[in-house]
Amino acid sequence: LMFATGRVSGFIAEQKAYNAGLNDPPLPDASNWTVLLGAHDPLHHVTDMEAYWRGRLPQARFETLPDAGRFIHLSHPAHVIDALKAD
């Protein structure tokens, strides 16, 4: 959703939504999902993000990249490709 509007306002709207507290219902089954998290995300602590998404994506596979930050798709594209192939 970041920058979905093509402007910084999309990013700001997303962050405001996080701050307001999202309480979406979980998917029935997310066993075909892989969630990649960066250990050095400057906006959200990795344990907080994992706890939030585990509650909404039951049976999903979670992996934290110890040397990654926020934009894993830019810094670790090969890892993202490997994760997509694994599912």
C-alpha positions as CSV (number, residue, x, y, z in Angstrom):
1,L,0.0,0.0,0.0
2,M,2.9,2.3,0.4
3,F,2.8,5.2,-2.0
4,A,-0.3,3.7,-3.6
5,T,-1.5,7.2,-4.4
6,G,1.7,8.0,-6.2
7,R,2.6,10.5,-3.6
8,V,3.9,10.6,0.0
9,S,0.3,10.9,1.2
10,G,-0.2,7.2,0.5
11,F,2.7,6.3,2.8
12,I,1.4,8.7,5.5
13,A,-2.1,7.3,5.3
14,E,-0.8,3.8,5.7
15,Q,1.2,4.8,8.8
16,K,-1.8,6.6,10.3
17,A,-3.9,3.4,9.8
18,Y,-1.2,1.4,11.7
19,N,-1.2,4.0,14.5
20,A,-5.0,3.9,14.8
21,G,-4.8,0.2,15.5
22,L,-5.8,-2.3,12.9
23,N,-7.9,-5.2,14.0
24,D,-8.7,-7.1,10.9
25,P,-10.0,-10.6,11.2
26,P,-7.6,-13.4,10.4
27,L,-7.7,-15.3,7.1
28,P,-9.1,-18.8,7.5
29,D,-5.9,-20.4,6.3
30,A,-2.6,-18.7,5.2
31,S,-0.5,-21.9,5.0
32,N,0.5,-20.9,1.5
33,W,1.9,-17.5,2.6
34,T,5.5,-16.7,3.4
35,V,6.1,-13.5,5.3
36,L,9.6,-12.0,5.2
37,L,10.6,-9.5,7.8
38,G,13.7,-7.4,8.2
39,A,15.3,-7.4,11.6
40,H,16.4,-3.8,11.1
41,D,13.1,-2.2,10.0
42,P,13.3,1.5,11.1
43,L,9.6,1.9,11.4
44,H,8.3,-1.3,13.2
45,H,10.1,-3.6,15.5
46,V,10.2,-7.1,14.0
47,T,8.7,-8.9,17.0
48,D,5.7,-6.5,16.9
49,M,5.2,-7.0,13.2
50,E,5.5,-10.8,13.5
51,A,3.0,-10.9,16.4
52,Y,0.5,-8.8,14.5
53,W,0.7,-10.8,11.2
54,R,0.8,-14.2,13.0
55,G,-2.6,-13.4,14.5
56,R,-4.0,-12.6,11.0
57,L,-2.2,-15.2,8.9
58,P,-2.7,-18.6,10.6
59,Q,-0.2,-21.3,9.5
60,A,1.8,-18.8,7.5
61,R,5.6,-19.3,7.4
62,F,7.6,-16.4,8.9
63,E,11.2,-15.7,8.3
64,T,13.2,-12.8,9.7
65,L,16.3,-11.7,7.7
66,P,18.9,-10.6,10.2
67,D,20.6,-8.2,7.8
68,A,17.5,-6.7,6.2
69,G,15.6,-3.6,6.8
70,R,12.3,-2.3,5.5
71,F,12.5,-2.8,1.7
72,I,13.5,-6.4,1.5
73,H,12.3,-6.7,-2.1
74,L,15.0,-4.1,-3.0
75,S,17.9,-5.2,-0.7
76,H,17.3,-9.0,-1.0
77,P,15.6,-9.7,-4.3
78,A,17.1,-13.2,-4.6
79,H,15.7,-14.1,-1.2
80,V,12.3,-12.9,-2.1
81,I,12.4,-15.0,-5.3
82,D,13.5,-18.1,-3.4
83,A,10.7,-17.6,-0.9
84,L,8.2,-17.3,-3.8
85,K,9.5,-20.5,-5.3
86,A,9.2,-22.4,-2.0
87,D,5.5,-21.7,-1.8
